[in-house]
Amino acid sequence: MIKRLLPLLAALLLTTAALAQSNSLRREPGQMVVVGHAGSGFFRPLNTFNPLPPSSLRSELKALQDGAEGLEVDIQLSQDSVPVLYHDVTLSSMTRTGRGCTSEQPAAALVQLRYRGGWPYDWFQRERIITFDTLLARLARRPEFPYLHLDLHEDLPCLSPVQAQASSAALARQLVRLLQRYRVPPGRVLFVTDQVATLQRVRRLWPAALQGYEITHDFAANLRKAQALNVEAVVLSEDLTTAANTAQAHAAGLAVVAFGGRSTKRITELVQANPDAYEVDNVAKLRRVLGRSR
């Protein structure tokens, strides 16, 4: 019995190795890419204190200073079709004076809005919303672009279904235009969304760019959908990032990107699930777990 199984096992190992080689996002165990989730993450009172708003300019740059190899960036579209960095669905939740959605304000007005974190965060930050163009201009000064995971925020309450479709199409076009203008290598860009039409649109606009299908529920069904979409990666929420799910995705030729987890214990558990990249709120803590010194 064992002798009969050996050829099958060898074939499976060879197939898995071939799939990993064909996907540029796949990493060997222990070589996962450290990605700053919204830069340095979200406001944290302790462990360690973080006063920087998610996806603000200083937050993204802080992640790189802490040793991140990539950045996760929350992207939305302004009323005049300019991609801006902003996480929440409404402006009132994170800014001092903003109201409504990013889609209801031109970019010139959005970049005047100052973030609001409350006490004590606002003693340490005076950040404003920035455009994606502004971030790319700063990153272009570096010897090499970091990996960019672009989390596309398309489901905004201020848009009708028809408006949302038009906005998603414009967002894809503008992002591809900006990335190509700054000559960002397509292998360092991962478009992340759960919107099938957007993934298909990006594939037509920029076939060489990488795509990640976000899965936050019903792993098995959505893994099949990701395979059918021919994306390069699945982006898994914290509760779905398990060793078993990672192994299934890898067997299907897909890379795995994890996000979530803040405590050292939880980060360690997610690392043990063996994702290929990890979007983490605390870059320094993840690097310590991985044993990577500066």
ChimeraX attribute file (.defattr): number of C-alpha atoms within 10 A of each C-alpha:
attribute: neighborCount
match mode: 1-to-1
recipient: residues
	/A:1	5
	/A:2	6
	/A:3	7
	/A:4	8
	/A:5	9
	/A:6	11
	/A:7	11
	/A:8	11
	/A:9	11
	/A:10	11
	/A:11	11
	/A:12	13
	/A:13	13
	/A:14	12
	/A:15	15
	/A:16	15
	/A:17	14
	/A:18	12
	/A:19	18
	/A:20	20
	/A:21	13
	/A:22	12
	/A:23	16
	/A:24	15
	/A:25	21
	/A:26	24
	/A:27	18
	/A:28	10
	/A:29	12
	/A:30	13
	/A:31	13
	/A:32	20
	/A:33	19
	/A:34	25
	/A:35	31
	/A:36	35
	/A:37	28
	/A:38	28
	/A:39	31
	/A:40	33
	/A:41	27
	/A:42	19
	/A:43	17
	/A:44	17
	/A:45	12
	/A:46	7
	/A:47	11
	/A:48	11
	/A:49	10
	/A:50	20
	/A:51	23
	/A:52	27
	/A:53	31
	/A:54	27
	/A:55	28
	/A:56	26
	/A:57	22
	/A:58	18
	/A:59	24
	/A:60	26
	/A:61	19
	/A:62	18
	/A:63	27
	/A:64	20
	/A:65	13
	/A:66	16
	/A:67	18
	/A:68	27
	/A:69	19
	/A:70	25
	/A:71	28
	/A:72	27
	/A:73	26
	/A:74	24
	/A:75	22
	/A:76	29
	/A:77	30
	/A:78	23
	/A:79	17
	/A:80	14
	/A:81	17
	/A:82	21
	/A:83	25
	/A:84	25
	/A:85	31
	/A:86	27
	/A:87	22
	/A:88	16
	/A:89	18
	/A:90	18
	/A:91	21
	/A:92	15
	/A:93	16
	/A:94	21
	/A:95	19
	/A:96	15
	/A:97	13
	/A:98	19
	/A:99	14
	/A:100	15
	/A:101	21
	/A:102	27
	/A:103	23
	/A:104	16
	/A:105	19
	/A:106	15
	/A:107	21
	/A:108	13
	/A:109	13
	/A:110	25
	/A:111	16
	/A:112	14
	/A:113	18
	/A:114	17
	/A:115	24
	/A:116	20
	/A:117	21
	/A:118	12
	/A:119	10
	/A:120	10
	/A:121	18
	/A:122	15
	/A:123	10
	/A:124	12
	/A:125	17
	/A:126	15
	/A:127	20
	/A:128	21
	/A:129	21
	/A:130	21
	/A:131	23
	/A:132	23
	/A:133	18
	/A:134	12
	/A:135	18
	/A:136	17
	/A:137	11
	/A:138	12
	/A:139	17
	/A:140	14
	/A:141	9
	/A:142	9
	/A:143	7
	/A:144	11
	/A:145	20
	/A:146	19
	/A:147	22
	/A:148	20
	/A:149	25
	/A:150	21
	/A:151	21
	/A:152	23
	/A:153	21
	/A:154	21
	/A:155	16
	/A:156	18
	/A:157	13
	/A:158	15
	/A:159	16
	/A:160	11
	/A:161	12
	/A:162	8
	/A:163	13
	/A:164	17
	/A:165	16
	/A:166	12
	/A:167	21
	/A:168	21
	/A:169	16
	/A:170	16
	/A:171	25
	/A:172	21
	/A:173	16
	/A:174	17
	/A:175	20
	/A:176	16
	/A:177	14
	/A:178	15
	/A:179	16
	/A:180	13
	/A:181	11
	/A:182	14
	/A:183	12
	/A:184	20
	/A:185	15
	/A:186	17
	/A:187	13
	/A:188	17
	/A:189	21
	/A:190	21
	/A:191	23
	/A:192	24
	/A:193	21
	/A:194	20
	/A:195	15
	/A:196	12
	/A:197	13
	/A:198	20
	/A:199	22
	/A:200	15
	/A:201	15
	/A:202	21
	/A:203	18
	/A:204	10
	/A:205	14
	/A:206	15
	/A:207	12
	/A:208	13
	/A:209	17
	/A:210	23
	/A:211	26
	/A:212	27
	/A:213	28
	/A:214	22
	/A:215	20
	/A:216	15
	/A:217	12
	/A:218	9
	/A:219	16
	/A:220	13
	/A:221	10
	/A:222	17
	/A:223	21
	/A:224	13
	/A:225	14
	/A:226	24
	/A:227	17
	/A:228	9
	/A:229	15
	/A:230	17
	/A:231	21
	/A:232	22
	/A:233	30
	/A:234	27
	/A:235	25
	/A:236	25
	/A:237	17
	/A:238	16
	/A:239	13
	/A:240	20
	/A:241	26
	/A:242	20
	/A:243	16
	/A:244	12
	/A:245	19
	/A:246	23
	/A:247	17
	/A:248	15
	/A:249	22
	/A:250	21
	/A:251	17
	/A:252	17
	/A:253	24
	/A:254	28
	/A:255	26
	/A:256	29
	/A:257	27
	/A:258	27
	/A:259	24
	/A:260	19
	/A:261	20
	/A:262	17
	/A:263	14
	/A:264	15
	/A:265	11
	/A:266	13
	/A:267	22
	/A:268	17
	/A:269	16
	/A:270	22
	/A:271	23
	/A:272	14
	/A:273	19
	/A:274	25
	/A:275	31
	/A:276	24
	/A:277	24
	/A:278	28
	/A:279	26
	/A:280	27
	/A:281	27
	/A:282	28
	/A:283	25
	/A:284	22
	/A:285	19
	/A:286	25
	/A:287	16
	/A:288	13
	/A:289	13
	/A:290	16
	/A:291	10
	/A:292	10
	/A:293	8
	/A:294	8
